[in-house]
């Protein structure tokens, strides 16, 4: 993730580029807004994905770009995150989602599990859900999602 506070529309997710000059490897906010998304949830678990400058129209960031493009909800981070703790939190979060829990409750339960495991808030409290909090990803409470944990 690359944030550009001076020109927020240039903030981008950074991917390995294809052959130049076809692709620069950057998916910028201005490009995300144009995507025709029909997604119930977008998860951005990299560092600082939920931050951005505040302007007349609110916070200008990648989260809002995904919502404008059609995502119902976006999970993002408010500061730098640690890889191992983030992986564990995401495994727990998606485990709760696969059991039919609503998105906000699934994130809350994953964060509570991190707290109970003794992880300091720095590792889990920076994750937030924007958008529609009360829908589920799986209609019948079961899924074919395979989750692995290294704990």
C-alpha positions as CSV (number, residue, x, y, z in Angstrom):
1,X,0.0,0.0,0.0
2,X,1.3,3.4,-0.9
3,X,-0.4,6.4,0.6
4,X,0.1,9.9,-1.0
5,X,-1.2,12.5,1.5
6,X,-0.6,15.4,-0.8
7,X,-2.4,13.8,-3.8
8,X,-4.8,11.2,-2.2
9,X,-6.1,10.0,-5.6
10,X,-2.6,8.7,-6.3
11,X,-2.6,6.5,-3.2
12,X,-2.5,2.9,-4.4
13,X,-2.3,-0.8,-3.7
14,X,1.0,-2.0,-5.0
15,X,1.2,-5.2,-7.1
16,X,3.9,-6.9,-9.1
17,X,3.7,-5.2,-12.5
18,X,3.2,-6.9,-15.7
19,X,5.4,-6.0,-18.7
20,X,6.0,-2.3,-19.0
21,X,4.4,0.0,-20.3
22,X,1.2,-2.0,-20.1
23,X,1.0,-2.0,-16.3
24,X,2.8,-0.1,-13.6
25,X,1.7,-2.4,-10.8
26,X,-0.3,0.3,-9.0
27,X,-4.1,0.2,-8.5
28,X,-4.7,3.8,-7.6
29,X,-7.7,5.3,-5.8
30,X,-8.9,7.0,-8.9
31,X,-8.8,3.6,-10.7
32,X,-10.5,1.7,-7.9
33,X,-13.4,4.2,-8.0
34,X,-14.1,3.2,-11.6
35,X,-14.1,-0.6,-10.9
36,X,-17.6,-2.2,-11.4
37,X,-17.6,-4.1,-8.1
38,X,-20.3,-6.2,-6.7
39,X,-18.6,-7.3,-3.5
40,X,-20.0,-8.0,-0.1
41,X,-16.6,-7.5,1.6
42,X,-13.2,-6.2,0.7
43,X,-10.4,-6.9,3.2
44,X,-7.3,-4.6,3.2
45,X,-5.1,-6.1,5.9
46,X,-1.9,-4.2,4.9
47,X,-0.5,-1.3,6.9
48,X,-2.4,2.0,7.0
49,X,-5.1,1.0,4.5
50,X,-7.8,3.0,6.3
51,X,-6.0,6.3,6.6
52,X,-6.0,9.3,4.4
53,X,-6.4,13.1,4.5
54,X,-9.6,14.7,5.6
55,X,-11.1,17.1,3.0
56,X,-14.5,18.7,2.3
57,X,-15.9,15.3,1.3
58,X,-14.6,13.4,4.3
59,X,-11.6,11.1,4.4
60,X,-10.0,10.5,1.0
61,X,-8.7,6.9,1.1
62,X,-8.7,3.5,-0.5
63,X,-11.6,2.3,1.7
64,X,-14.0,5.0,0.4
65,X,-12.8,4.3,-3.2
66,X,-13.8,0.6,-2.8
67,X,-17.2,1.6,-1.3
68,X,-17.8,4.1,-4.2
69,X,-16.9,1.3,-6.6
70,X,-19.6,-1.0,-5.2
71,X,-18.2,-2.9,-2.2
72,X,-20.8,-3.2,0.6
73,X,-18.1,-3.3,3.4
74,X,-14.4,-2.8,3.7
75,X,-12.1,-4.0,6.5
76,X,-9.0,-1.8,6.8
77,X,-6.2,-0.8,9.2
78,X,-5.5,2.5,11.0
79,X,-1.8,2.0,11.6
80,X,1.1,-0.3,10.8
81,X,0.3,-4.0,11.5
82,X,2.4,-6.9,12.4
83,X,2.3,-9.8,9.9
84,X,1.9,-12.8,12.2
85,X,-0.7,-11.2,14.4
86,X,-2.6,-10.0,11.4
87,X,-2.5,-13.5,9.8
88,X,-4.0,-14.9,13.1
89,X,-6.7,-12.2,13.3
90,X,-7.7,-12.8,9.6
91,X,-7.9,-16.6,10.1
92,X,-10.2,-16.0,13.1
93,X,-12.2,-13.4,11.3
94,X,-12.8,-15.6,8.3
95,X,-13.6,-18.5,10.6
96,X,-16.4,-16.5,12.2
97,X,-17.6,-15.4,8.8
98,X,-17.7,-19.0,7.6
99,X,-19.9,-19.9,10.5
100,X,-22.5,-17.4,9.4
101,X,-21.7,-14.5,11.7
102,X,-22.4,-10.9,10.5
103,X,-19.3,-9.0,9.3
104,X,-19.0,-6.6,12.3
105,X,-19.6,-9.4,14.8
106,X,-17.1,-11.7,13.1
107,X,-14.4,-8.9,13.4
108,X,-15.3,-8.2,17.0
109,X,-15.1,-11.9,17.9
110,X,-11.7,-12.2,16.2
111,X,-10.5,-9.1,18.1
112,X,-11.8,-10.5,21.4
113,X,-9.9,-13.8,20.7
114,X,-6.7,-11.8,20.2
115,X,-7.3,-10.0,23.5
116,X,-8.0,-13.3,25.3
117,X,-4.8,-14.8,23.8
118,X,-2.8,-12.0,25.4
119,X,-2.1,-10.0,22.3
120,X,-1.7,-6.3,23.0
121,X,-4.3,-4.0,21.4
122,X,-1.6,-2.6,19.1
123,X,-1.9,-5.9,17.1
124,X,-5.7,-6.0,16.7
125,X,-7.4,-2.7,17.6
126,X,-6.4,-0.9,14.4
127,X,-8.7,-3.1,12.3
128,X,-12.1,-1.5,11.5
129,X,-15.1,-2.3,9.3
130,X,-16.6,0.5,7.2
131,X,-19.9,0.2,5.3
132,X,-22.6,-2.4,5.9
133,X,-21.9,-4.2,9.2
134,X,-24.8,-6.6,9.6
135,X,-24.9,-8.9,6.6
136,X,-23.3,-12.3,6.4
137,X,-21.1,-13.7,3.6
138,X,-22.6,-17.1,3.6
139,X,-26.3,-17.5,3.6
140,X,-26.7,-20.9,5.3
141,X,-24.0,-20.4,8.0
142,X,-21.7,-22.9,6.4
143,X,-19.0,-22.6,3.7
144,X,-16.4,-24.5,1.9
145,X,-13.7,-22.2,3.1
146,X,-10.6,-24.0,4.3
147,X,-8.9,-22.1,7.2
148,X,-5.4,-22.8,8.4
149,X,-3.9,-21.6,11.7
150,X,-0.3,-21.7,12.8
151,X,-1.3,-21.1,16.5
